């Protein structure tokens, strides 16, 4: 395993991500589960490419594999796999539902410009079902203030907000920092094998060169972190296998 070094200045990153993904976001509806998942994949892969393979652009968004990327000379099929603890992820789903309702509300406000809004929730927050409507209104007002003034007003829900220019309002939820578990070799193999049987079909559907990106390290208790000392000898049909730590923006190549 080796850690790759980012080739992009952090101050350029937001603009570069927008250049790579904005055109592919058109037509996607955050309120639809499949579209919401694809928006997340686009944001993560756009960030990865902007940071480590900036000469590559996304030329096709599909399934089997998820993306086709190109540097103008060569094309690569790229499969995205998010690695999460399923039990903890279900708990975080409540927050996702709140965010979807806020996004629906803000899209009806024609005074707001389009943006991709990333919300970082406070880790000590407790939501009650009976307060759901009040919470949706409060968070919507917090976002409107931030978009219009660039300032995050004092509140009990949101720790931080980031935004990227976009053609419409899209809101993503991140969750407060937790003590994350280290991903194990067994779990890496589990998710690798989940995709391994599909490599031949990926090549038939797109191009011969195929990469697998296992994404960990997002905010939230359901995600994992990587121990740099981990040692694995991966045997796979994929041409390259990477583990990408999303929050820390670190990329590790296993093959």
DALIN-V101170 format. One record per residue. N is the residue number from 0. RES is the residue in three letters. D_CENTER is the distance of its C-alpha to the mean C-alpha in Angstrom with 1 decimal. Layout:
BEGIN
[[N RES D_CENTER] [N RES D_CENTER]]
END
This chain:
BEGIN
[[0 UNK 22.8] [1 UNK 22.3] [2 UNK 19.8] [3 UNK 19.1] [4 UNK 19.7] [5 UNK 17.6] [6 UNK 19.8] [7 UNK 18.4] [8 UNK 19.7] [9 UNK 17.3] [10 UNK 19.1] [11 UNK 18.3] [12 UNK 14.6] [13 UNK 13.6] [14 UNK 16.3] [15 UNK 15.4] [16 UNK 11.8] [17 UNK 13.5] [18 UNK 16.1] [19 UNK 14.0] [20 UNK 11.9] [21 UNK 14.2] [22 UNK 16.7] [23 UNK 14.4] [24 UNK 13.3] [25 UNK 17.0] [26 UNK 18.2] [27 UNK 15.0] [28 UNK 15.7] [29 UNK 13.3] [30 UNK 16.2] [31 UNK 16.2] [32 UNK 14.3] [33 UNK 13.8] [34 UNK 12.7] [35 UNK 10.3] [36 UNK 8.6] [37 UNK 8.9] [38 UNK 7.6] [39 UNK 4.1] [40 UNK 5.1] [41 UNK 6.8] [42 UNK 5.0] [43 UNK 3.8] [44 UNK 7.3] [45 UNK 8.8] [46 UNK 8.4] [47 UNK 9.7] [48 UNK 12.5] [49 UNK 13.4] [50 UNK 14.0] [51 UNK 15.7] [52 UNK 16.7] [53 UNK 17.3] [54 UNK 20.2] [55 UNK 18.1] [56 UNK 16.8] [57 UNK 15.2] [58 UNK 18.4] [59 UNK 17.5] [60 UNK 14.8] [61 UNK 16.3] [62 UNK 16.6] [63 UNK 18.4] [64 UNK 16.7] [65 UNK 13.4] [66 UNK 14.1] [67 UNK 17.2] [68 UNK 17.2] [69 UNK 20.4] [70 UNK 22.1] [71 UNK 25.1] [72 UNK 27.0] [73 UNK 25.0] [74 UNK 22.4] [75 UNK 19.9] [76 UNK 18.2] [77 UNK 14.7] [78 UNK 13.5] [79 UNK 10.0] [80 UNK 10.4] [81 UNK 8.5] [82 UNK 11.3] [83 UNK 12.2] [84 UNK 15.7] [85 UNK 16.5] [86 UNK 19.1] [87 UNK 17.2] [88 UNK 14.3] [89 UNK 17.0] [90 UNK 18.2] [91 UNK 14.9] [92 UNK 15.2] [93 UNK 17.9] [94 UNK 15.8] [95 UNK 13.5] [96 UNK 16.9] [97 UNK 18.1] [98 UNK 15.3] [99 UNK 15.9] [100 UNK 19.6] [101 UNK 19.1] [102 UNK 17.3] [103 UNK 20.2] [104 UNK 22.7] [105 UNK 21.5] [106 UNK 21.4] [107 UNK 25.1] [108 UNK 25.8] [109 UNK 26.8] [110 UNK 27.4] [111 UNK 23.7] [112 UNK 22.1] [113 UNK 18.8] [114 UNK 15.7] [115 UNK 12.0] [116 UNK 12.4] [117 UNK 10.2] [118 UNK 12.6] [119 UNK 13.3] [120 UNK 15.9] [121 UNK 18.9] [122 UNK 19.2] [123 UNK 22.8] [124 UNK 22.3] [125 UNK 24.2] [126 UNK 23.8] [127 UNK 26.8] [128 UNK 26.9] [129 UNK 30.0] [130 UNK 28.4] [131 UNK 25.4] [132 UNK 26.9] [133 UNK 27.8] [134 UNK 24.4] [135 UNK 22.8] [136 UNK 25.4] [137 UNK 25.0] [138 UNK 21.2] [139 UNK 21.8] [140 UNK 24.6] [141 UNK 22.5] [142 UNK 20.0] [143 UNK 22.9] [144 UNK 24.6] [145 UNK 21.7] [146 UNK 21.2] [147 UNK 25.0] [148 UNK 25.9] [149 UNK 23.0] [150 UNK 24.0] [151 UNK 22.5] [152 UNK 25.5] [153 UNK 26.5] [154 UNK 25.2] [155 UNK 24.6] [156 UNK 21.1] [157 UNK 18.7] [158 UNK 18.6] [159 UNK 16.7] [160 UNK 15.2] [161 UNK 13.5] [162 UNK 13.9] [163 UNK 13.7] [164 UNK 16.5] [165 UNK 16.0] [166 UNK 18.6] [167 UNK 17.9] [168 UNK 16.5] [169 UNK 12.9] [170 UNK 11.9] [171 UNK 8.9] [172 UNK 10.1] [173 UNK 9.7] [174 UNK 12.7] [175 UNK 15.5] [176 UNK 15.9] [177 UNK 17.7] [178 UNK 19.6] [179 UNK 17.2] [180 UNK 18.9] [181 UNK 19.1] [182 UNK 17.9] [183 UNK 21.2] [184 UNK 22.5] [185 UNK 23.3] [186 UNK 19.8] [187 UNK 18.5] [188 UNK 21.4] [189 UNK 20.7] [190 UNK 17.3] [191 UNK 18.8] [192 UNK 21.7] [193 UNK 19.7] [194 UNK 18.8] [195 UNK 22.0] [196 UNK 24.2] [197 UNK 22.3] [198 UNK 22.5] [199 UNK 25.9] [200 UNK 24.7] [201 UNK 21.8] [202 UNK 24.5] [203 UNK 26.8] [204 UNK 24.2] [205 UNK 23.1] [206 UNK 24.2] [207 UNK 25.6] [208 UNK 23.1] [209 UNK 20.1] [210 UNK 17.3] [211 UNK 15.1] [212 UNK 11.8] [213 UNK 11.4] [214 UNK 8.2] [215 UNK 9.5] [216 UNK 10.1] [217 UNK 7.7] [218 UNK 10.2] [219 UNK 12.4] [220 UNK 15.3] [221 UNK 13.8] [222 UNK 11.9] [223 UNK 13.9] [224 UNK 15.1] [225 UNK 17.0] [226 UNK 20.7] [227 UNK 21.7] [228 UNK 25.0] [229 UNK 23.8] [230 UNK 25.8] [231 UNK 25.3] [232 UNK 27.0] [233 UNK 24.7] [234 UNK 26.6] [235 UNK 24.6] [236 UNK 25.0] [237 UNK 21.8] [238 UNK 22.8] [239 UNK 20.0] [240 UNK 17.8] [241 UNK 15.2] [242 UNK 13.3] [243 UNK 10.4] [244 UNK 10.2] [245 UNK 7.1] [246 UNK 9.1] [247 UNK 12.3] [248 UNK 11.0] [249 UNK 13.5] [250 UNK 14.0] [251 UNK 16.7] [252 UNK 18.7] [253 UNK 20.6] [254 UNK 22.4]]
END
